[in-house]
Each structure stands twice: as structure tokens, then as C-alpha cells.
Amino acid sequence: MWELVKAGGWLMLPLVLCSVFTVAITIERFMRLKRAGILPNALLLNRGQSLATVLQQLNQSANLKNSTLGRIFEAGARNKQQSEHYARAQMEATASQEIGYLEKNINFLGTLSAVAPLLGLLGTVLGIIESFLVIDVGASNPTLMIPGISKALITTAAGMLIAIPALFAYRYFQRLVQEYTAELEQQATLFHAGLFHQSQPHQLDADVQDVKKVS
């Protein structure tokens, strides 16, 4: 492997860095974008859960409160005594911040998938130029062209090997975040509607106060 890296020339250094970043970001996003930490089932309002039950679960579990959906719900419950529009604005602000965390480094992964083949193509061009320069200087031995040709092929292959999995990972995470965002918006809308249009306001207010005390 090291011999291939050396044969590819100096352009293999940025390609190796691209591969390291691709692997690191992919592993980090796989760990960060687990559904249990974003949309825990115990907080989903469309799974037969009542608002009072969700607030009780949120009050009793630190893990649920630290989830993405939990922080959005908490922003609404914490501002229940304010106006309906103020509570909605606080939930939207929290949701915007949380979605930004979900999207972290995904665009960089897309950039890597675009840059890697371009670096490989640059290596191809430089390798071919090097091969033809050998001929231009009057060298009679055609084997002197081999290093330039091998450099061209190695960098091209390396760029493609990095770009293909990076592009798959980028598309996958992009789609996953879009699905999470749509479901977070749906859950936030249901929570806000239940918070201000609950049939049992006294019990709901007591649950909200419990959430505030723990906060």
C-alpha cells in the first residue's frame, strides 16, 4: 500500500487526507444520527401517547430530555405560561438549532466526494504530461514513461475509490436528516397544539410545572 502511495506522487497526500476525513465523518454521523437519540419512541405523540404521558416521560428521564425531540418539547413546555406565538417561536428556534447539529459535516462530506475525483483527474493530467516530457527531451527508452503513466492511473483510481463511498454516505445522511426534520416538525406541531388546546388544562399545567422544576 505504501508503495502505491509513493508511486502516486505528491497528490496522494491530499487524497489520503480526503479518505481519512471521509471515514471519520461517516463513523461520527452514524453514531450521532441514531434514531433513539433524535426521535425516541417514548416521546412520539402519534404512537398512542397522550401529551400528559409525554410530559411525564420527559420529566422522569434525562436521556429523553437530552434527545433532539426532547429539547424541542422542553422549549415549548418551559414557555407555556407565555403566549402561544412566543412558545411556538421558542420551539422553532430550538428546532432550527437542533437541525443544524444534525446537518453538521454532511455538506463537507459532499465536498469530499466532489474534490477527490478532481484530485485524481489532476494526477492523471500531471502523470501524462510527465510521460510526454520524457519523450520531448529525446529519451530513447520508452520504459522511462512508465512512472508517469503509473502515477496517472494510481491517482485516478484513488480519487474514484474515495469519491464513490463518500457520495453514497453523503446522499444517505442527507436523506436521513430530511426524514428526521419532517418528523420533528410534525411532532412539534402536535405538541404545540396539544399544549395550548388540551381538554384537561389543570393536569397539563401541573405536568408542565414538573418539567420546569427539573429544568
Backbone hydrogen bonds, N-H to C=O, Kabsch-Sander energy under -0.5 kcal/mol:
donor,donor_aa,acceptor,acceptor_aa,energy
5,V,1,M,-2.1
6,K,2,W,-2.4
7,A,3,E,-2.4
8,G,4,L,-1.6
9,G,6,K,-1.1
12,M,9,G,-1.7
13,L,10,W,-1.4
15,L,11,L,-1.4
16,V,12,M,-2.7
17,L,13,L,-2.2
18,C,14,P,-2.2
19,S,15,L,-2.0
20,V,16,V,-2.2
21,F,17,L,-2.6
22,T,18,C,-2.3
23,V,19,S,-2.3
24,A,20,V,-2.5
25,I,21,F,-2.7
26,T,22,T,-2.1
27,I,23,V,-2.3
28,E,24,A,-2.4
29,R,25,I,-2.7
30,F,26,T,-2.1
31,M,27,I,-1.9
32,R,28,E,-2.3
33,L,29,R,-2.6
34,K,31,M,-0.8
37,G,34,K,-1.1
38,I,34,K,-0.5
38,I,35,R,-1.4
39,L,35,R,-3.0
43,L,40,P,-1.8
44,L,41,N,-1.2
45,L,43,L,-0.6
47,R,44,L,-1.0
48,G,45,L,-0.5
49,Q,44,L,-0.6
54,V,50,S,-2.2
55,L,51,L,-2.5
56,Q,52,A,-2.0
57,Q,53,T,-2.6
58,L,54,V,-2.6
59,N,55,L,-1.8
60,Q,56,Q,-1.8
61,S,57,Q,-1.7
62,A,60,Q,-0.5
65,K,61,S,-1.7
66,N,62,A,-1.8
67,S,64,L,-1.1
68,T,37,G,-1.6
69,L,38,I,-1.9
71,R,67,S,-2.1
72,I,68,T,-1.5
73,F,69,L,-2.6
74,E,70,G,-2.5
75,A,71,R,-1.7
76,G,72,I,-1.4
77,A,73,F,-2.6
78,R,74,E,-2.6
79,N,75,A,-0.7
79,N,76,G,-0.5
80,K,77,A,-1.4
82,Q,79,N,-1.2
87,A,83,S,-2.3
88,R,84,E,-2.0
89,A,85,H,-2.3
90,Q,86,Y,-2.2
91,M,87,A,-2.1
92,E,88,R,-2.6
93,A,89,A,-2.3
94,T,90,Q,-2.2
95,A,91,M,-2.6
96,S,92,E,-2.5
97,Q,93,A,-1.9
98,E,94,T,-2.5
99,I,95,A,-2.7
100,G,96,S,-1.7
101,Y,97,Q,-1.5
102,L,98,E,-1.9
103,E,99,I,-1.9
104,K,101,Y,-0.8
106,I,103,E,-1.7
107,N,103,E,-0.7
109,L,105,N,-1.7
110,G,106,I,-1.8
111,T,107,N,-2.1
112,L,108,F,-2.3
113,S,109,L,-1.8
114,A,110,G,-1.0
114,A,111,T,-0.5
115,V,111,T,-2.6
116,A,112,L,-2.4
118,L,114,A,-0.8
119,L,115,V,-2.4
120,G,116,A,-2.2
121,L,117,P,-2.4
122,L,118,L,-2.4
123,G,119,L,-2.3
124,T,120,G,-1.8
125,V,121,L,-2.4
126,L,122,L,-2.6
127,G,123,G,-2.3
128,I,124,T,-2.3
129,I,125,V,-2.5
130,E,126,L,-2.4
131,S,127,G,-1.9
132,F,128,I,-2.4
133,L,129,I,-2.1
134,V,130,E,-1.3
135,I,131,S,-1.0
136,D,132,F,-2.4
137,V,133,L,-1.8
138,G,135,I,-1.7
139,A,134,V,-1.6
144,L,141,N,-1.6
145,M,142,P,-1.9
146,I,143,T,-1.4
149,I,145,M,-2.0
150,S,146,I,-3.0
151,K,147,P,-2.1
152,A,148,G,-1.9
153,L,149,I,-2.3
154,I,150,S,-2.7
155,T,151,K,-2.2
156,T,152,A,-1.6
157,A,153,L,-2.4
158,A,154,I,-2.6
159,G,155,T,-2.4
160,M,156,T,-2.0
161,L,157,A,-2.5
162,I,158,A,-1.6
163,A,159,G,-2.4
164,I,160,M,-2.3
166,A,162,I,-1.6
167,L,163,A,-2.5
168,F,164,I,-2.0
169,A,165,P,-2.6
170,Y,166,A,-2.4
171,R,167,L,-2.5
172,Y,168,F,-2.3
173,F,169,A,-2.7
174,Q,170,Y,-2.2
175,R,171,R,-2.2
176,L,172,Y,-2.4
177,V,173,F,-2.5
178,Q,174,Q,-1.8
179,E,175,R,-2.1
180,Y,176,L,-2.4
181,T,177,V,-2.8
182,A,178,Q,-2.2
183,E,179,E,-2.0
184,L,180,Y,-2.7
185,E,181,T,-2.3
186,Q,182,A,-1.9
187,Q,183,E,-2.6
188,A,184,L,-2.5
189,T,185,E,-2.1
190,L,186,Q,-2.2
191,F,187,Q,-2.6
192,H,188,A,-2.5
193,A,189,T,-2.3
194,G,190,L,-2.4
195,L,191,F,-2.3
196,F,192,H,-1.5
197,H,193,A,-1.1
204,L,200,Q,-1.9
205,D,201,P,-2.7
206,A,202,H,-1.8
207,D,203,Q,-2.0
208,V,204,L,-2.5
209,Q,205,D,-2.3
210,D,206,A,-1.7
211,V,207,D,-1.8
212,K,208,V,-2.2
213,K,209,Q,-2.2
214,V,210,D,-1.9
215,S,211,V,-2.0
